[in-house]
């Protein structure tokens, strides 16, 4: 499995989970879950379409 794809999937899932928990119960640093989703989606796009660039 592609490393960027795996990292993107993990960050996206963790960020979405953190966002949903933050809706139910506010906690310090919950805004970082949105950043995690953005970085995760970016890594998913890189891992999904990242063919041979060399």
C-alpha positions in Angstrom: 0.0 0.0 0.0 1.2 3.5 -0.9 2.6 5.4 2.2 0.9 8.7 1.3 -2.4 6.9 0.7 -2.3 5.1 4.0 -1.3 8.3 5.9 -4.0 10.3 4.2 -6.6 7.7 5.0 -5.5 7.6 8.7 -5.4 11.4 9.0 -8.8 11.8 7.3 -10.5 9.2 9.5 -8.9 10.6 12.7 -9.7 14.2 11.8 -13.4 13.3 11.0 -13.6 11.5 14.3 -12.1 14.4 16.2 -14.5 16.8 14.4 -17.5 14.7 15.4 -16.4 14.4 19.0 -15.8 18.2 19.0 -19.4 18.8 17.9 -20.7 16.8 20.9 -18.2 18.0 23.5 -15.9 21.0 22.9 -12.3 20.3 23.9 -9.1 22.3 23.6 -7.4 22.0 20.3 -10.4 20.6 18.4 -9.7 23.0 15.5 -6.7 20.8 14.6 -9.2 18.1 13.5 -10.1 20.3 10.5 -6.4 20.7 9.7 -6.0 16.9 9.9 -8.8 16.4 7.5 -7.3 18.9 5.0 -3.9 17.3 5.2 -5.4 13.9 5.0 -7.4 14.6 1.9 -4.3 16.1 0.3 -2.3 13.0 1.0 -5.1 10.9 -0.3 -5.0 12.8 -3.5 -1.3 12.4 -3.8 -1.4 8.7 -2.9 -4.3 8.0 -5.2 -2.9 9.7 -8.3 0.8 9.6 -7.7 2.1 7.5 -10.5 5.8 7.4 -11.5 7.0 11.0 -11.5 10.6 10.2 -12.4 
